[in-house]
């Protein structure tokens, strides 16, 4: 494993550890990595970052990378999510970075598809490609107009410029959102932070910015591998993108059901485009194992949450509360149905006024619940007054909340 992969893996592991050991409130914005495996079909999504681009797919072809991706996707009947940028043409003055290094595209800023060739990529520069993407049935996601980090990441990108405030982040995101909406009639609902950097220096996070735009946070659970530095052997680079998927499917044919795959619509760290050779092999594998490749938006319409599916008794209640604009899920897109509900969570679901604090983190008991909702709602959730000190699981609390709301 190369140093970049090791550092990136360590950073993600640290973020997961911190999330597990820190109190995290419910959030309207959820980090979508994967969803509960659909029961009737095997569905997977592919996301393509940093385009669209007409940059030649070297060393495999002189044709444009995005054009070739679209042709391959069409051949296999696959639909994807293109995580697009606006343009990196404003990211100067800067100096070219060293191919194969962390700053391969520029020392201070990112430049796509490469340093000095910014006009070859981005929605602002390649409108015809955007139209082809949309006409083919794919969707767009917001990867930032300038692909500028939301904050610092000293270990990997210590020399890079970054936004300082949430206002700067929102302005950049809105700039691309407005361009896509007004020029192409497509309203984006998903966003992926450049380099997955979430913390903004002014104390805000990417989740705050995405809530301002009505987005969900687009992540990924399986790495397609097309971003890594080249080894010097094109065939080996393609094989390294295909083999992990092949091994995973051989071990468990259902392992990718509900997952989101990360891909590059552009060069890797060595200014090569192995995606155009690896993608048809990956799609052939998925087809062999009876997978349908669909956009993330369509995947979420089938199965929106990570740990409960449509067969769960609280699924309809969660959808109902979410449709009302209430926070129901945690930022990692889990509902955690068997976890004890907190008093503060229940109060957010109900228009309830009492001495109980909305910031209360105590576990909700049956006795507390019966004070807050009509008894018939508690009965609907399978709760009896004989168990007043028992903690209420989140799934039962959600049912009681919906019943109370519906009976007004």
C-alpha positions in Angstrom: 0.0 0.0 0.0 1.4 3.4 -0.9 2.0 6.2 1.6 -1.0 8.3 0.4 -3.4 5.4 0.8 -2.0 4.7 4.3 -2.4 8.3 5.4 -5.8 8.6 4.0 -6.9 5.3 5.6 -5.5 6.5 8.9 -7.4 9.8 8.7 -10.7 8.1 8.0 -10.1 5.6 10.8 -9.5 8.5 13.2 -12.7 10.2 12.0 -14.7 7.0 12.7 -13.1 6.6 16.1 -13.9 10.2 17.0 -17.6 9.8 15.9 -18.0 6.7 18.0 -16.6 8.4 21.1 -18.3 11.8 20.8 -21.9 12.6 21.4 -23.4 13.2 18.0 -26.9 14.7 17.7 -29.4 13.8 14.9 -28.9 15.6 11.7 -30.9 16.5 8.6 -27.8 16.0 6.6 -26.5 12.5 6.4 -23.2 11.1 5.1 -24.3 8.6 2.4 -21.7 5.8 2.1 -23.9 2.8 1.5 -27.6 1.9 2.2 -29.5 -1.1 3.5 -29.2 -3.8 0.8 -32.3 -3.8 -1.3 -34.2 -7.1 -1.0 -35.5 -7.7 -4.5 -32.6 -6.4 -6.6 -28.8 -6.0 -6.4 -28.2 -2.3 -6.8 -24.9 -0.4 -6.7 -24.0 3.2 -7.6 -20.8 4.6 -9.2 -19.7 8.2 -8.6 -17.2 9.9 -10.9 -15.2 12.9 -9.5 -13.5 16.0 -10.9 -15.0 16.3 -14.4 -16.4 16.6 -16.9 -13.3 16.7 -19.0 -12.1 16.5 -22.6 -8.6 15.7 -21.5 -7.1 12.8 -23.5 -7.2 9.4 -21.8 -3.5 8.8 -21.9 -1.8 6.4 -22.3 -4.8 4.4 -23.6 -6.5 6.8 -26.0 -6.3 10.3 -27.5 -10.0 10.8 -26.9 -11.6 12.6 -23.9 -11.9 10.7 -20.6 -15.6 11.7 -19.9 -16.7 10.8 -23.5 -15.1 7.3 -23.1 -16.7 6.8 -19.7 -20.1 7.7 -21.1 -19.7 5.2 -24.0 -18.7 2.4 -21.6 -21.6 3.1 -19.3 -24.0 3.2 -22.2 -22.7 -0.2 -23.5 -23.4 -1.8 -20.1 -26.7 0.0 -19.5 -25.2 1.6 -16.4 -26.2 5.0 -15.0 -23.9 7.0 -12.7 -23.5 10.1 -10.5 -21.0 12.6 -11.9 -19.5 14.6 -9.0 -18.6 17.7 -11.0 -16.6 20.9 -10.5 -17.2 24.3 -12.0 -13.6 25.2 -13.0 -10.2 25.4 -11.4 -9.1 28.2 -13.8 -9.1 30.8 -11.0 -6.7 28.8 -8.8 -3.6 30.8 -9.7 -1.0 32.1 -9.1 0.4 28.6 -8.4 3.3 26.3 -9.2 3.1 22.9 -10.9 3.4 19.9 -8.5 5.4 16.7 -8.9 3.5 13.8 -10.6 2.9 11.0 -8.2 3.0 13.3 -5.1 0.2 14.5 -3.0 0.2 17.9 -4.8 0.5 16.4 -8.3 -2.0 18.9 -9.8 -0.6 22.0 -8.1 1.3 23.1 -5.0 -1.2 25.6 -3.6 -4.4 24.6 -5.4 -6.0 21.8 -7.3 -6.1 22.0 -11.1 -8.2 19.7 -13.2 -7.5 17.9 -15.4 -3.9 19.1 -14.8 -1.8 22.2 -14.1 -2.1 24.8 -16.9 -5.0 22.9 -18.7 -7.9 24.0 -16.5 -10.0 24.9 -19.5 -10.3 21.2 -20.4 -12.4 20.3 -17.3 -15.4 21.6 -15.4 -19.1 22.5 -16.0 -18.2 26.1 -16.9 -15.7 25.0 -19.5 -17.4 21.9 -21.0 -21.1 22.6 -21.3 -21.6 20.1 -24.2 -20.3 17.3 -22.0 -22.7 18.3 -19.2 -25.6 18.0 -21.7 -24.4 14.6 -22.8 -24.2 13.4 -19.2 -27.7 14.5 -18.5 -29.2 13.3 -21.7 -27.8 9.9 -21.1 -29.7 9.6 -17.8 -26.9 10.3 -15.4 -27.1 12.7 -12.5 -24.8 15.5 -11.2 -23.5 16.1 -7.7 -21.7 19.3 -6.3 -18.0 18.8 -5.8 -17.3 22.5 -5.4 -16.9 25.2 -8.1 -13.2 25.6 -7.6 -12.5 22.2 -5.9 -11.0 24.1 -3.0 -10.8 22.4 0.4 -13.3 23.4 3.1 -10.5 23.6 5.6 -6.9 22.5 6.3 -5.6 18.9 6.3 -1.9 19.5 7.4 -0.7 15.8 7.1 -1.5 15.4 3.4 -2.2 18.9 2.1 -0.1 21.1 4.3 0.7 23.6 1.5 -2.8 23.9 0.1 -5.0 26.9 0.3 -8.5 26.4 1.8 -11.7 28.2 2.7 -11.8 30.0 6.1 -15.5 30.5 6.7 -18.8 28.7 6.1 -19.9 31.7 4.1 -17.0 31.2 1.6 -17.9 27.5 1.3 -21.6 28.2 0.7 -20.8 30.8 -1.8 -18.6 28.4 -3.8 -21.2 25.6 -3.7 -24.0 28.0 -4.6 -22.0 29.3 -7.5 -21.9 25.8 -9.1 -25.5 24.9 -8.0 -26.8 28.0 -9.7 -24.8 27.4 -12.9 -26.0 23.9 -13.2 -29.6 24.8 -12.5 -29.8 27.8 -14.8 -27.8 26.5 -17.7 -28.9 22.8 -17.7 -32.1 22.7 -15.7 -30.8 20.2 -13.2 -31.1 20.8 -9.5 -28.4 19.0 -7.5 -29.2 17.4 -4.2 -25.9 15.8 -3.3 -22.5 17.2 -2.5 -19.0 15.7 -1.8 -16.4 17.9 -0.1 -13.1 18.1 -2.0 -10.7 15.5 -0.4 -13.5 14.7 2.1 -12.3 17.5 4.4 -15.2 18.4 6.6 -14.0 20.9 9.3 -14.2 24.6 8.4 -11.8 26.8 10.4 -14.6 29.0 11.8 -16.0 26.1 13.7 -18.6 24.9 11.2 -18.6 21.7 9.2 -19.5 20.5 5.7 -22.8 19.3 7.1 -23.7 22.9 8.0 -23.0 24.0 4.5 -24.9 21.2 2.9 -27.9 21.9 5.1 -28.0 25.4 3.8 -28.3 24.1 0.3 -30.7 21.2 1.1 -28.0 18.6 0.2 -27.1 15.2 1.5 -23.4 14.4 1.9 -22.3 12.0 -0.9 -19.5 9.6 0.3 -18.5 6.2 -0.9 -17.9 2.7 0.5 -15.9 1.0 -2.2 -12.8 2.5 -3.9 -12.6 2.0 -7.6 -8.9 2.8 -7.4 -8.4 5.1 -10.4 -6.8 8.0 -8.4 -3.6 6.3 -7.2 -0.1 7.1 -8.5 0.9 5.0 -11.6 3.4 2.1 -11.3 4.7 2.6 -14.8 2.9 -0.5 -16.1 -0.5 0.4 -17.6 -1.8 -3.2 -17.6 -0.8 -3.6 -13.9 -2.6 -0.3 -13.0 -5.8 -1.5 -14.6 -5.5 -4.9 -12.9 -5.1 -3.2 -9.5 -8.5 -1.5 -10.1 -10.3 -4.7 -11.1 -8.8 -7.3 -8.8 -10.2 -5.9 -5.5 -13.8 -5.9 -6.9 -13.3 -9.4 -8.3 -12.1 -10.8 -5.0 -14.8 -9.1 -3.1 -17.5 -10.5 -5.3 -16.0 -14.0 -5.3 -16.0 -14.0 -1.5 -19.5 -12.7 -1.2 -21.6 -12.1 -4.4 -24.0 -9.8 -2.5 -21.2 -7.6 -0.9 -21.7 -4.6 -3.1 -25.5 -4.5 -2.9 -26.4 -1.0 -1.6 -22.8 0.3 -1.9 -21.4 3.4 -3.6 -18.2 3.1 -5.6 -15.7 6.0 -5.9 -14.3 6.6 -9.4 -12.3 9.3 -11.2 -13.5 11.3 -14.2 -10.0 12.5 -14.8 -6.3 11.7 -14.3 -4.7 9.8 -11.4 -1.8 11.2 -9.4 0.5 10.4 -12.3 -1.6 12.1 -15.0 -2.8 8.9 -16.4 -6.4 7.6 -17.0 -6.6 3.9 -16.1 -10.4 4.4 -15.5 -11.1 4.1 -19.2 -9.6 0.6 -19.4 -10.7 -0.6 -16.0 -14.3 0.6 -16.1 -15.5 -1.9 -18.7 -13.9 -4.8 -16.8 -15.5 -3.6 -13.6 -18.9 -3.2 -15.2 -18.6 -6.7 -16.8 -18.0 -8.1 -13.4 -21.0 -6.4 -11.9 -23.2 -7.6 -14.8 -21.9 -11.2 -14.3 -23.1 -11.0 -10.7 -26.5 -9.6 -11.6 -26.0 -6.0 -10.4 -27.7 -2.9 -11.7 -25.6 0.2 -11.7 -27.9 3.2 -10.9 -27.4 6.9 -9.8 -27.1 7.5 -6.1 -30.4 9.5 -6.2 -32.2 6.4 -7.5 -30.5 4.2 -5.0 -31.7 6.4 -2.2 -35.3 6.3 -3.5 -35.2 2.5 -3.1 -33.3 2.3 0.2 -32.4 5.7 1.8 -31.0 4.5 5.2 -28.0 2.4 6.2 -29.4 0.2 8.9 -33.2 -0.2 8.2 -35.0 -1.1 5.1 -38.7 -0.9 4.0 -39.5 -4.1 5.9 -38.6 -2.6 9.3 -41.7 -1.7 11.4 -40.5 1.8 12.0 -39.5 2.5 8.4 -42.7 4.3 7.4 -42.5 6.4 10.6 -38.9 7.5 9.9 -39.9 8.5 6.3 -42.9 10.4 7.7 -40.8 12.4 10.3 -38.1 13.1 7.7 -40.6 14.4 5.2 -41.7 16.9 7.8 -38.2 18.3 7.9 -37.4 16.8 11.3 -34.0 15.3 12.1 -34.4 11.6 12.6 -31.2 10.0 11.5 -27.6 10.4 12.7 -24.9 11.9 10.5 -23.7 8.5 9.4 -27.1 7.8 7.9 -28.1 5.3 10.7 -31.4 5.3 12.6 -30.2 2.9 15.3 -33.6 1.4 16.0 -32.8 -0.6 19.1 -30.8 2.2 20.7 -32.6 3.9 23.6 -34.3 7.1 22.5 -33.1 10.3 24.2 -35.5 12.8 25.7 -34.1 15.6 23.5 -34.7 13.5 20.4 -38.3 12.8 21.2 -38.9 16.5 21.9 -37.6 17.4 18.5 -40.2 15.1 16.9 -43.1 16.5 18.9 -44.4 20.1 19.2 -44.2 19.6 22.9 -43.8 22.3 25.6 -42.9 21.4 29.1 -40.1 21.9 31.7 -38.1 19.1 30.0 -35.1 20.6 28.3 -34.8 20.1 24.5 -31.1 19.5 25.1 -31.7 16.7 27.6 -29.5 13.7 26.8 -31.1 11.4 29.3 -32.7 8.2 28.1 -36.4 8.4 27.4 -38.5 6.1 29.7 -42.0 4.9 29.2 -43.1 7.1 32.0 -41.7 10.2 30.3 -43.2 9.2 27.0 -46.7 8.8 28.5 -46.4 12.4 29.7 -45.6 13.6 26.2 -48.0 11.7 23.9 -51.5 10.5 24.0 -51.9 7.1 25.7 -53.2 5.6 22.4 -50.0 6.6 20.7 -48.0 4.9 23.4 -50.2 1.8 23.1 -49.7 1.9 19.3 -46.0 1.6 19.9 -46.5 -1.5 22.1 -45.8 0.3 25.4 -47.7 -0.4 28.6 -47.9 1.7 31.7 -46.7 -1.3 33.7 -43.2 -0.7 32.4 -42.8 3.0 33.1 -39.1 2.9 34.0 -38.1 1.0 30.9 -36.1 2.9 28.2 -37.9 3.3 25.0 -36.1 2.1 21.8 -35.9 4.6 19.1 -38.1 2.6 16.7 -41.0 2.6 19.2 -40.5 6.3 20.0 -40.7 7.1 16.3 -44.0 5.2 16.0 -45.4 7.0 19.0 -44.3 10.3 17.7 -46.0 9.8 14.3 -49.2 8.6 15.9 -49.2 11.6 18.2 -48.6 14.0 15.3 -51.3 12.4 13.2 -53.8 12.6 16.0 -52.8 16.2 16.5 
